[in-house]
Amino acid sequence: MDILLTGSIAYDYLMTFPGYFREHILPDELDRISLSFLVDSMIRRRGGIAANIAVTLAQLGERPGVMATVGEDFGEYRAWLEEKGVDTTYIRAIDGLFTASFFVTTDRANAQIATFYSGGMARASSLRLADLPSRPKLVMISANDPEAMSGYVDECHELGLAYIYDPSQQVVRLDAEALVTGVTGSLAVFGNDYEFRLIQEKTGLSLEQIDALAGFVVITRGERGVDILADGRKLHVAAVAPRTIADPTGVGDAFRGGFLKGFLHDLPLDACARVGALAATYCLEHPGSQGHTFDLGIFAARYRQVFGEALDLS
């Protein structure tokens, strides 16, 4: 196995409320709040960081493995991932629990009320890298149950496995010691600009110090592109302009999938970021974090059109 992705797998339940939440909230009654909103629509989409990255990688010709815990309702999702070319062998369904789920209702002002149910994800620490029948060349440690994330970091250190550390949404839950341990000895650290500011605030480390502890640092900045710090050098790659904008959900995960594809094929880091930037734009142009579709030939042709250079990822 070239790459094993660890991280969340979830269902996203997206609902729309035709009014404004603010019209139904009494500020002086917040200690007794009890509200129910009748929504106009609901969409269920497949999500979760590990699965999102895996789908992009698979469409680029890889067969990534995913190691995660899910619920007993995962059957349809598993079939979908396998059809896309993702290896689900190491995804364990936990009896009596549902797959992690994100419920969010959005009103006319784009205000949101959301709830996250961890479900099967809460058991992720029961999976161990040491129990795998063969060792992957590269492990991606993405946002997941915090105990599992720290456990995977420790195992990578103990087993001598190369890993990329991507704490993203769980930076808030991880303490300074866990973050420093995750960064130290990693092949790379990924995050957006806000997440890196949180890491710096929690750990007291500068970006240059994080770069010194890790192999390299990848900072995504949305429409402002991506910065890479490596061996004291800074590289910048611009975002790829979309043909249309459908949904920003999962764009960062698609970037990671594209970047990893280039990295697995030994492309220079700036070229990896360009592959990631184009994959992110494909995601932005389609609804949902796994709604984009392409094959390697289509992708390479657009890459050449955008960047004026050939892309060989065969």
Rosetta silent file (secondary structure, phi, psi, omega in degrees, C-alpha in Angstrom):
SEQUENCE: MDILLTGSIAYDYLMTFPGYFREHILPDELDRISLSFLVDSMIRRRGGIAANIAVTLAQLGERPGVMATVGEDFGEYRAWLEEKGVDTTYIRAIDGLFTASFFVTTDRANAQIATFYSGGMARASSLRLADLPSRPKLVMISANDPEAMSGYVDECHELGLAYIYDPSQQVVRLDAEALVTGVTGSLAVFGNDYEFRLIQEKTGLSLEQIDALAGFVVITRGERGVDILADGRKLHVAAVAPRTIADPTGVGDAFRGGFLKGFLHDLPLDACARVGALAATYCLEHPGSQGHTFDLGIFAARYRQVFGEALDLS
SCORE:     score description
SCORE:     0.000 S_00000001
   1 L     0.000  125.484  179.674    0.000    0.000    0.000 S_00000001
   2 L   -73.628  -42.505 -176.164    1.453    3.356   -1.032 S_00000001
   3 E  -143.196  137.911  175.483   -0.687    5.527    1.238 S_00000001
   4 E  -118.957  124.713 -179.146   -3.019    4.976    4.180 S_00000001
   5 E  -101.182  125.053  172.310   -5.419    7.766    5.125 S_00000001
   6 E  -111.537  146.674 -178.611   -6.643    8.036    8.702 S_00000001
   7 L   153.155 -169.298 -173.817   -9.338   10.514    9.685 S_00000001
   8 L   -77.334  149.997  165.770  -13.048   11.099    9.832 S_00000001
   9 L  -130.684  130.470 -173.129  -15.766    9.518    7.722 S_00000001
  10 E  -152.068  161.579  166.472  -19.182   11.089    8.100 S_00000001
  11 E  -100.387  138.652  175.669  -22.561   11.818    6.619 S_00000001
  12 E  -108.755  124.092  177.448  -23.480   15.486    6.217 S_00000001
  13 E  -108.245  110.163 -173.204  -27.158   16.402    6.585 S_00000001
  14 E  -109.434  120.884 -175.892  -27.703   19.856    5.100 S_00000001
  15 E  -124.206  152.281  179.311  -31.027   21.625    5.722 S_00000001
  16 E  -121.911  133.164  177.428  -32.429   25.021    4.772 S_00000001
  17 L  -106.556  126.834 -172.826  -34.782   27.156    6.872 S_00000001
  18 L   -75.114   -2.735 -179.013  -36.787   29.739    4.828 S_00000001
  19 L  -115.976 -152.879 -179.343  -36.762   32.372    7.592 S_00000001
  20 L  -121.714  128.224  178.416  -34.312   33.974   10.009 S_00000001
  21 H   -57.388  -38.237 -173.392  -33.217   32.341   13.266 S_00000001
  22 H   -61.155  -24.082 -179.762  -32.901   35.752   14.907 S_00000001
  23 H   -76.850   -8.388 -174.927  -36.652   36.304   14.629 S_00000001
  24 H  -121.386    7.051 -179.853  -37.345   33.293   16.843 S_00000001
  25 L  -110.602  123.113  178.910  -34.736   33.703   19.567 S_00000001
  26 L   -96.092  108.817 -174.462  -35.662   35.660   22.690 S_00000001
  27 H   -56.196  -33.632 -177.732  -32.424   37.059   24.169 S_00000001
  28 H   -86.992    6.298  179.355  -33.844   37.282   27.702 S_00000001
  29 H  -123.831   21.630 -175.018  -35.048   33.644   27.593 S_00000001
  30 H   -63.194  -27.239  179.961  -31.853   31.919   26.493 S_00000001
  31 H   -73.028   -9.100  178.754  -31.689   29.860   29.684 S_00000001
  32 H  -126.995   23.449 -173.933  -34.990   28.222   28.667 S_00000001
  33 L   -60.284  135.950  178.130  -34.583   28.129   24.914 S_00000001
  34 L  -153.060  101.162 -173.068  -36.638   25.439   23.177 S_00000001
  35 L  -129.227  150.258  172.804  -36.966   25.770   19.420 S_00000001
  36 L  -138.535  129.598 -177.633  -37.892   23.637   16.449 S_00000001
  37 L  -112.034  127.381  175.989  -37.455   24.807   12.870 S_00000001
  38 L   -84.282  115.346 -174.322  -39.470   23.386    9.979 S_00000001
  39 L   -95.339  155.641 -179.548  -37.005   23.150    7.082 S_00000001
  40 L   -83.576  -31.264 -174.854  -37.725   23.296    3.366 S_00000001
  41 E  -151.807  158.253  174.046  -35.145   20.786    2.217 S_00000001
  42 E  -144.909  133.520  175.795  -32.578   18.260    3.373 S_00000001
  43 E  -122.237  132.461  172.807  -29.677   16.767    1.475 S_00000001
  44 E  -104.748  125.935  179.560  -27.540   13.915    2.765 S_00000001
  45 E  -125.675  150.083  176.102  -24.018   13.874    1.406 S_00000001
  46 E   -78.233  136.474 -179.448  -21.061   11.631    1.999 S_00000001
  47 E  -151.466 -157.768 -175.528  -18.209   13.401    3.745 S_00000001
  48 L   100.742  136.863 -170.964  -15.408   13.130    6.247 S_00000001
  49 H   -61.246  -48.406 -176.888  -11.817   14.187    5.665 S_00000001
  50 H   -61.905  -44.275 -179.385  -10.237   10.771    5.057 S_00000001
  51 H   -66.917  -40.147  179.408  -12.946    9.710    2.616 S_00000001
  52 H   -61.210  -46.387  178.578  -12.884   13.046    0.780 S_00000001
  53 H   -61.654  -42.992 -176.947   -9.123   12.866    0.245 S_00000001
  54 H   -61.556  -40.594 -178.211   -9.391    9.243   -0.820 S_00000001
  55 H   -63.586  -42.590  177.378  -12.010    9.938   -3.506 S_00000001
  56 H   -64.869  -44.548  178.309   -9.841   12.578   -5.180 S_00000001
  57 H   -59.241  -42.452 -178.829   -6.763   10.344   -5.020 S_00000001
  58 H   -64.315  -39.499  179.324   -8.709    7.439   -6.503 S_00000001
  59 H   -68.543  -19.054  176.418   -9.953    9.550   -9.406 S_00000001
  60 L   -92.858   11.529  171.649   -6.337   10.433  -10.107 S_00000001
  61 L    99.582    0.913  177.352   -5.482    6.766  -10.519 S_00000001
  62 L   -91.108  167.211  169.840   -4.377    5.711   -7.030 S_00000001
  63 L  -124.014   78.377 -177.337   -5.958    3.082   -4.770 S_00000001
  64 L   -71.120  146.612  172.316   -5.612    4.693   -1.344 S_00000001
  65 E   -94.351  147.869  176.445   -6.411    2.757    1.791 S_00000001
  66 E  -122.690  132.284  175.399   -8.554    4.297    4.528 S_00000001
  67 E  -116.905  114.644 -176.240   -8.366    3.292    8.193 S_00000001
  68 E  -162.644  165.396  173.672  -11.327    4.540   10.233 S_00000001
  69 E  -112.807  138.351 -176.438  -14.243    3.455   12.383 S_00000001
  70 E  -133.389 -173.814 -179.931  -17.815    3.961   11.231 S_00000001
  71 E  -101.599 -179.973 -177.135  -21.324    2.845   12.201 S_00000001
  72 L   -72.981   -5.782  178.642  -23.542   -0.032   11.201 S_00000001
  73 L   -94.880   17.762 -170.329  -25.216    2.206    8.569 S_00000001
  74 L   -87.669   -4.363 -171.469  -22.045    2.387    6.468 S_00000001
  75 H   -53.828  -48.787 -178.558  -22.868   -0.292    3.882 S_00000001
  76 H   -65.626  -39.326  179.854  -23.992    2.008    1.075 S_00000001
  77 H   -66.123  -42.187  178.705  -21.101    4.395    1.675 S_00000001
  78 H   -58.775  -44.942 -179.705  -18.576    1.541    1.626 S_00000001
  79 H   -61.115  -40.576  178.183  -19.928    0.353   -1.729 S_00000001
  80 H   -60.321  -47.464 -178.689  -19.638    3.908   -3.103 S_00000001
  81 H   -63.927  -42.778  179.253  -15.992    4.208   -2.026 S_00000001
  82 H   -62.743  -39.615  178.071  -15.085    0.812   -3.454 S_00000001
  83 H   -62.162  -33.766  179.419  -16.733    1.739   -6.750 S_00000001
  84 H   -76.187  -17.467  179.750  -14.577    4.873   -6.843 S_00000001
  85 L   108.004   17.742  179.277  -11.424    2.813   -6.302 S_00000001
  86 L   -94.625  136.794  177.367  -10.815    3.286   -2.566 S_00000001
  87 E   -83.884  111.951 -177.304   -9.579    0.347   -0.462 S_00000001
  88 L  -101.307   14.283 -176.030  -11.992    0.064    2.490 S_00000001
  89 L   -53.358  -36.529 -172.852  -10.438   -3.069    4.010 S_00000001
  90 L  -101.945   21.018  171.713   -9.369   -1.206    7.151 S_00000001
  91 E   -97.080  118.029 -175.515  -12.637    0.627    7.772 S_00000001
  92 E  -105.240  126.902  176.244  -14.331   -1.063   10.735 S_00000001
  93 E   -88.039  132.132 -178.374  -18.074   -0.774   11.351 S_00000001
  94 E  -100.032  120.129  179.042  -19.053   -0.638   15.042 S_00000001
  95 L   -62.610  141.195  175.617  -22.272   -2.446   15.957 S_00000001
  96 L    84.677   -0.857  178.459  -24.848   -0.357   17.786 S_00000001
  97 L  -125.731  155.430  172.993  -23.516    2.988   16.560 S_00000001
  98 L   -94.778  160.667  172.664  -24.214    5.162   13.541 S_00000001
  99 L   -63.694  144.626  178.264  -21.550    6.662   11.288 S_00000001
 100 E   -47.801  139.651 -174.604  -20.424   10.111   12.421 S_00000001
 101 E  -138.971  140.965  178.200  -22.941   12.697   11.248 S_00000001
 102 E  -115.351  119.029  179.881  -22.999   16.455   10.817 S_00000001
 103 E  -111.239  121.603 -179.483  -26.416   18.130   10.973 S_00000001
 104 E  -138.413  133.805  175.785  -26.592   21.770    9.918 S_00000001
 105 E  -114.773  130.989 -177.215  -29.514   24.081    9.245 S_00000001
 106 E  -116.249  131.970 -179.906  -28.902   27.324    7.349 S_00000001
 107 L   -96.833 -173.598 -174.301  -31.303   30.270    7.353 S_00000001
 108 L   -67.627  -19.493  177.825  -31.825   33.060    4.796 S_00000001
 109 L   -93.103    7.117 -175.481  -29.007   35.108    6.333 S_00000001
 110 L    66.479   16.624  169.069  -26.617   32.120    6.034 S_00000001
 111 L   -72.435  147.938 -176.087  -26.608   31.806    9.820 S_00000001
 112 E  -131.054  145.040  169.359  -26.210   28.203   10.855 S_00000001
 113 E  -121.032  122.618 -172.353  -27.179   25.942   13.729 S_00000001
 114 E  -133.076  155.510  175.687  -25.221   22.707   13.684 S_00000001
 115 E  -139.183  136.558  176.435  -24.721   19.505   15.640 S_00000001
 116 E  -117.847  126.995  177.190  -21.986   16.894   15.207 S_00000001
 117 E  -107.203  119.200 -174.722  -22.479   13.304   16.337 S_00000001
 118 L   -74.529  -31.351  174.951  -19.176   11.411   16.544 S_00000001
 119 H    49.397 -130.866 -177.354  -20.784    7.961   16.466 S_00000001
 120 H   -61.357  -25.758 -179.523  -18.422    5.274   15.235 S_00000001
 121 H   -58.802  -29.120 -178.215  -15.564    7.769   14.891 S_00000001
 122 H   -63.553  -14.927 -179.770  -15.249    7.842   18.687 S_00000001
 123 H   -99.095   11.423 -175.273  -13.848    4.284   18.501 S_00000001
 124 H   -60.263  -27.912 -179.180  -11.029    5.138   16.099 S_00000001
 125 H   -69.322   -9.808  177.475   -8.411    4.614   18.805 S_00000001
 126 H   -77.376  -12.938  177.780   -9.283    0.900   18.770 S_00000001
 127 L   -93.484  139.124 -177.226   -7.521    0.614   15.391 S_00000001
 128 L  -128.321  137.987  176.609   -3.749    0.251   15.404 S_00000001
 129 H   -63.958  -32.546 -178.922   -1.204    0.675   12.650 S_00000001
 130 H   -64.300  -20.359 -178.331    0.811   -2.156   14.184 S_00000001
 131 H   -87.216   -4.789  179.877   -2.032   -4.564   13.391 S_00000001
 132 L   -67.047  141.544 -179.882   -1.906   -3.933    9.641 S_00000001
 133 L   -67.264  -24.859  175.676   -0.771   -6.974    7.611 S_00000001
 134 L  -143.540  153.866 -174.896    1.664   -4.764    5.677 S_00000001
 135 L   -89.922  129.163  176.170    3.168   -1.360    6.342 S_00000001
 136 L   -71.509  155.727  176.977    2.129    1.585    4.135 S_00000001
 137 L   -72.597  -29.633 -176.426    4.817    3.773    2.621 S_00000001
 138 E  -146.996  136.746  177.363    3.042    6.893    3.861 S_00000001
 139 E  -115.555  135.535  173.951    0.386    7.582    6.508 S_00000001
 140 E  -106.314  121.008  178.422   -1.856   10.664    6.548 S_00000001
 141 E  -104.504  100.372 -178.162   -3.038   11.599   10.054 S_00000001
 142 E  -106.943  176.534 -177.294   -6.063   13.860    9.587 S_00000001
 143 L   -54.886  132.128 -170.652   -8.741   15.203   11.940 S_00000001
 144 L  -163.604 -168.938  170.330  -10.304   12.322   13.840 S_00000001
 145 L   -57.012  127.350 -174.025  -10.976   11.269   17.406 S_00000001
 146 H   -56.578  -38.915  179.245   -8.193   13.158   19.295 S_00000001
 147 H   -63.253  -39.954  178.563   -7.037   10.071   21.200 S_00000001
 148 H   -64.758  -43.171 -179.384   -6.719    8.163   17.938 S_00000001
 149 H   -58.657  -46.702  179.424   -4.733   10.958   16.312 S_00000001
 150 H   -65.207  -37.889  178.667   -2.197   11.030   19.128 S_00000001
 151 H   -63.802  -40.656  179.922   -2.014    7.237   19.116 S_00000001
 152 H   -67.464  -37.711  175.861   -1.264    7.130   15.394 S_00000001
 153 H   -59.898  -48.637 -179.876    1.487    9.724   15.801 S_00000001
 154 H   -59.696  -41.626 -179.901    3.085    7.635   18.549 S_00000001
 155 H   -65.538  -41.239  178.159    2.834    4.493   16.439 S_00000001
 156 H   -60.741  -40.038  176.721    4.413    6.175   13.424 S_00000001
 157 H   -63.618  -45.689 -176.474    7.322    7.241   15.627 S_00000001
 158 H   -68.351  -38.781 -175.281    7.673    3.754   17.121 S_00000001
 159 H   -91.469   -6.007 -179.492    7.338    1.876   13.810 S_00000001
 160 L    71.922   32.813 -179.223    9.396    4.293   11.755 S_00000001
 161 L   -90.879  134.766  174.300    6.514    5.113    9.406 S_00000001
 162 L   -70.844  134.158 -178.587    6.605    8.269    7.322 S_00000001
 163 E  -143.516  152.435  172.715    3.533   10.394    8.081 S_00000001
 164 E  -107.540  132.597 -175.944    1.899   13.688    7.228 S_00000001
 165 E  -104.240  121.916 -174.365    0.289   15.537   10.118 S_00000001
 166 E  -137.788   73.711 -172.860   -2.942   17.380    9.345 S_00000001
 167 L   -70.790  -23.975  176.403   -4.753   18.231   12.611 S_00000001
 168 H    32.910 -115.167 -172.198   -7.075   20.815   10.943 S_00000001
 169 H   -61.525  -18.429 -177.346  -10.446   20.987   12.777 S_00000001
 170 H   -92.785    6.585  175.111   -9.069   19.215   15.841 S_00000001
 171 H   -56.544  -35.778 -179.710   -6.428   21.849   16.598 S_00000001
 172 L   -63.999  -37.171 -175.864   -8.916   23.234   19.121 S_00000001
 173 L   -84.285  -24.714 -176.452   -9.180   19.882   20.935 S_00000001
 174 L   -85.645  137.692  179.647   -5.485   18.947   20.907 S_00000001
 175 L   -84.146  173.547 -174.817   -3.223   20.373   23.601 S_00000001
 176 H   -59.126  -41.724 -178.357    0.162   21.930   22.986 S_00000001
 177 H   -62.373  -43.694 -179.969    2.098   18.765   23.841 S_00000001
 178 H   -64.161  -40.251 -179.860    0.092   16.654   21.383 S_00000001
 179 H   -66.093  -44.376  179.622    0.551   19.225   18.619 S_00000001
 180 H   -63.493  -41.243  178.809    4.313   19.512   19.130 S_00000001
 181 H   -63.254  -40.196  179.164    4.630   15.716   19.183 S_00000001
 182 H   -66.131  -40.664 -179.569    2.620   15.468   15.969 S_00000001
 183 H   -68.384  -42.071 -172.555    4.682   18.098   14.187 S_00000001
 184 L   -67.088  120.688  177.865    8.052   16.725   15.328 S_00000001
 185 L    84.438   -0.075  178.293    9.450   14.186   12.905 S_00000001
 186 L   -73.285  154.027  175.128    6.532   14.422   10.486 S_00000001
 187 L   -68.996  -34.568  179.551    7.188   14.382    6.772 S_00000001
 188 E  -161.472  158.502  172.912    4.937   17.439    6.440 S_00000001
 189 E  -122.385  129.025  179.610    2.352   19.500    8.314 S_00000001
 190 E  -112.948  149.583  173.281   -0.800   20.655    6.529 S_00000001
 191 E   175.743  165.892  173.262   -3.349   23.263    7.578 S_00000001
 192 E   -87.383  174.594 -173.665   -5.044   26.463    6.545 S_00000001
 193 H   -62.291  -38.220 -179.928   -3.738   29.865    7.615 S_00000001
 194 H   -67.482  -42.616 -179.978   -6.133   30.164   10.569 S_00000001
 195 H   -62.876  -37.847  177.826   -5.304   26.688   11.849 S_00000001
 196 H   -67.762  -33.566  175.424   -1.596   27.470   11.711 S_00000001
 197 H   -64.380  -38.297  176.865   -2.172   30.624   13.745 S_00000001
 198 H   -65.549  -42.326  178.389   -3.907   28.496   16.371 S_00000001
 199 H   -60.654  -44.293  179.499   -1.034   25.997   16.361 S_00000001
 200 H   -62.584  -41.957 -179.628    1.457   28.838   16.815 S_00000001
 201 H   -65.535  -41.152 -177.467   -0.584   30.353   19.650 S_00000001
 202 H   -71.962  -40.611 -172.904   -0.963   27.025   21.456 S_00000001
 203 H   -95.676  -19.331 -174.770    2.608   25.792   21.059 S_00000001
 204 L    77.775    7.491 -179.602    4.565   29.046   20.997 S_00000001
 205 L   -89.340  143.448  171.804    6.299   27.850   17.822 S_00000001
 206 L   -84.499  167.125  176.355    6.868   30.084   14.817 S_00000001
 207 H   -60.425  -37.411  179.178    6.240   28.825   11.294 S_00000001
 208 H   -64.963  -37.424  177.753    9.998   28.629   10.815 S_00000001
 209 H   -69.535  -38.285  176.481   10.332   26.476   13.936 S_00000001
 210 H   -62.800  -42.112  178.127    7.513   24.199   12.758 S_00000001
 211 H   -60.833  -38.346 -179.505    9.307   23.869    9.422 S_00000001
 212 H   -68.155  -31.115 -179.000   12.516   22.931   11.250 S_00000001
 213 H   -82.887  -24.945 -178.496   10.708   20.191   13.204 S_00000001
 214 L  -111.510  174.254  177.274    8.892   18.794   10.156 S_00000001
 215 L   -70.626  -48.851  174.697    9.978   17.980    6.619 S_00000001
 216 L  -158.387  169.176 -175.047    7.972   20.829    5.103 S_00000001
 217 E  -126.162  133.990  178.497    4.864   22.931    5.806 S_00000001
 218 E  -119.960  118.408 -177.620    1.830   23.457    3.555 S_00000001
 219 E  -115.524  111.585  177.920   -0.429   26.434    4.345 S_00000001
 220 E   -86.758  142.124 -174.985   -3.631   26.745    2.327 S_00000001
 221 L  -131.294   31.029  177.458   -5.091   30.241    1.968 S_00000001
 222 H    61.824 -131.187 -178.106   -8.291   29.732   -0.015 S_00000001
 223 H   -67.979   -9.988  177.435   -8.551   31.971   -3.055 S_00000001
 224 H   -90.102    8.466  173.276   -5.113   33.387   -2.155 S_00000001
 225 L    87.851 -151.050 -175.305   -3.458   30.102   -3.041 S_00000001
 226 E  -140.064  142.865  174.331   -1.011   28.048   -0.987 S_00000001
 227 E  -112.712  142.043  176.755    2.371   28.650    0.631 S_00000001
 228 E  -124.013  129.074  173.156    4.974   25.956    1.198 S_00000001
 229 E  -107.167  125.817 -179.290    7.864   26.259    3.633 S_00000001
 230 E  -149.525  119.540  178.020   10.696   23.819    3.034 S_00000001
 231 L    53.557   39.420  177.881   14.272   23.997    4.286 S_00000001
 232 L    82.475   -4.276  178.703   13.944   27.703    4.955 S_00000001
 233 E   -97.762  152.206  176.442   12.569   28.426    1.471 S_00000001
 234 E  -120.433  126.513  177.050    9.079   29.729    0.762 S_00000001
 235 E  -114.246  143.792  176.812    7.132   28.730   -2.347 S_00000001
 236 E  -127.166  134.473  175.885    3.802   30.197   -3.411 S_00000001
 237 E  -125.656  128.748 -178.319    1.280   28.658   -5.812 S_00000001
 238 L   -74.720  155.448  173.788   -1.789   30.594   -6.886 S_00000001
 239 L   -70.271  155.262  177.456   -5.303   29.190   -6.752 S_00000001
 240 L   -92.735  125.072 -178.405   -6.870   28.030  -10.017 S_00000001
 241 L   -63.425  129.144  179.783   -9.797   30.224  -11.091 S_00000001
 242 L   -78.274  153.791  174.172  -13.028   28.175  -11.204 S_00000001
 243 L   -75.131  -30.073  175.500  -15.324   28.108  -14.195 S_00000001
 244 L  -157.427  162.036  177.852  -18.225   28.338  -11.771 S_00000001
 245 L  -117.145  119.625 -179.692  -18.687   28.107   -7.999 S_00000001
 246 L  -107.042  -44.829 -172.477  -21.076   25.477   -6.685 S_00000001
 247 L  -168.233  124.696 -179.623  -19.983   24.619   -3.140 S_00000001
 248 L   -80.878   -5.112 -176.841  -16.783   25.226   -1.132 S_00000001
 249 L   -61.280  127.340  175.104  -17.312   22.145    1.071 S_00000001
 250 L    84.072    3.582 -177.491  -14.360   19.774    0.892 S_00000001
 251 H   -60.937  -41.974  179.048  -12.130   21.997   -1.232 S_00000001
 252 H   -63.276  -35.927  178.497   -9.230   21.661    1.206 S_00000001
 253 H   -68.905  -40.064  176.910   -9.544   17.880    1.196 S_00000001
 254 H   -62.361  -40.024  175.759   -9.511   17.800   -2.615 S_00000001
 255 H   -56.851  -46.216 -179.314   -6.345   19.908   -2.524 S_00000001
 256 H   -61.114  -41.820  178.174   -4.730   17.346   -0.249 S_00000001
 257 H   -60.588  -44.270  178.164   -5.719   14.526   -2.568 S_00000001
 258 H   -66.108  -44.207  179.419   -4.169   16.275   -5.549 S_00000001
 259 H   -58.789  -45.916 -177.657   -1.031   17.265   -3.644 S_00000001
 260 H   -64.144  -35.711  176.525   -0.538   13.692   -2.433 S_00000001
 261 H   -59.011  -48.867  178.376   -0.907   12.349   -5.965 S_00000001
 262 H   -62.477  -40.281 -177.593    1.945   14.550   -7.114 S_00000001
 263 H   -65.386  -40.523  178.902    4.001   13.709   -4.032 S_00000001
 264 H   -64.368  -21.676  179.379    3.606    9.955   -4.561 S_00000001
 265 L  -104.342   18.575  171.937    5.006   10.481   -8.055 S_00000001
 266 L    61.349   31.492  174.189    8.006   12.474   -6.801 S_00000001
 267 L   -73.923  154.229  172.708    6.992   15.792   -8.344 S_00000001
 268 L   -58.653  155.413 -173.973    8.624   18.954   -6.973 S_00000001
 269 H   -60.256  -37.955  179.635    6.650   20.506   -4.122 S_00000001
 270 H   -68.122  -33.731  175.591    5.421   23.457   -6.176 S_00000001
 271 H   -69.163  -38.214  174.804    4.144   21.064   -8.855 S_00000001
 272 H   -57.494  -42.850 -179.945    2.403   19.000   -6.151 S_00000001
 273 H   -66.643  -34.006  177.166    0.679   22.196   -5.027 S_00000001
 274 H   -67.735  -40.209  175.019   -0.422   22.962   -8.585 S_00000001
 275 H   -61.415  -43.003  178.270   -1.976   19.505   -8.886 S_00000001
 276 H   -63.488  -41.569 -178.768   -3.671   20.132   -5.545 S_00000001
 277 H   -62.864  -40.241  178.603   -4.903   23.561   -6.598 S_00000001
 278 H   -69.411  -40.341  176.984   -6.552   22.174   -9.731 S_00000001
 279 H   -61.280  -39.724  178.424   -8.151   19.307   -7.786 S_00000001
 280 H   -61.935  -40.044 -179.625   -9.509   21.858   -5.300 S_00000001
 281 H   -67.936  -38.725  173.994  -11.060   23.869   -8.126 S_00000001
 282 H   -56.068  -43.304  179.648  -12.763   20.776   -9.540 S_00000001
 283 H   -64.594  -43.630 -179.122  -14.333   20.281   -6.094 S_00000001
 284 H   -60.136  -30.675 -175.956  -15.371   23.952   -5.873 S_00000001
 285 L   -82.024   -3.348 -176.795  -17.169   23.654   -9.201 S_00000001
 286 L  -131.823  149.957  179.146  -19.416   20.801   -8.017 S_00000001
 287 L   -72.430  139.876  177.195  -21.822   20.374   -5.088 S_00000001
 288 L    85.087  158.503 -176.993  -20.609   18.330   -2.145 S_00000001
 289 L   -78.396  -10.333  178.048  -17.136   17.275   -1.086 S_00000001
 290 L  -128.807   23.546 -176.104  -17.209   14.201   -3.347 S_00000001
 291 L   -86.348  -12.184 -178.444  -19.294   15.530   -6.240 S_00000001
 292 L   -81.175  141.899  179.107  -16.432   16.223   -8.652 S_00000001
 293 L  -135.469  138.384  174.965  -15.606   13.625  -11.290 S_00000001
 294 L  -166.138  167.629  168.910  -12.722   13.343  -13.739 S_00000001
 295 L  -119.189  175.691 -172.957  -10.165   10.852  -14.935 S_00000001
 296 H   -62.105  -36.335 -179.639   -6.420   11.263  -15.205 S_00000001
 297 H   -66.247  -45.803  178.404   -6.536   12.176  -18.899 S_00000001
 298 H   -62.337  -42.865 -179.327   -9.125   14.919  -18.448 S_00000001
 299 H   -62.939  -46.573 -177.937   -7.265   16.254  -15.437 S_00000001
 300 H   -63.776  -36.262  179.074   -3.892   16.315  -17.227 S_00000001
 301 H   -65.519  -41.954  178.993   -5.392   18.131  -20.220 S_00000001
 302 H   -70.202  -36.280  176.983   -6.832   20.882  -18.036 S_00000001
 303 H   -57.821  -45.796  179.593   -3.589   21.091  -16.066 S_00000001
 304 H   -62.656  -39.456  179.605   -1.707   21.759  -19.299 S_00000001
 305 H   -64.641  -40.984 -176.194   -4.290   24.371  -20.294 S_00000001
 306 H   -76.989  -45.545 -170.718   -4.050   26.180  -16.953 S_00000001
 307 H  -104.039   -8.228  176.901   -0.333   25.949  -16.232 S_00000001
 308 L    70.968   24.054  177.921    1.131   25.625  -19.734 S_00000001
 309 L  -143.907  153.672 -179.811    3.081   22.489  -18.921 S_00000001
 310 L   -74.094  152.868  179.112    2.622   18.755  -19.325 S_00000001
 311 L  -127.764  116.454  179.286    1.658   16.597  -16.344 S_00000001
 312 L  -111.583  104.059  179.190    2.812   12.984  -16.209 S_00000001
 313 L  -120.864   21.830 -177.672    1.178   11.083  -13.333 S_00000001
 314 L   -77.920    0.000    0.000    0.936    7.687  -15.003 S_00000001
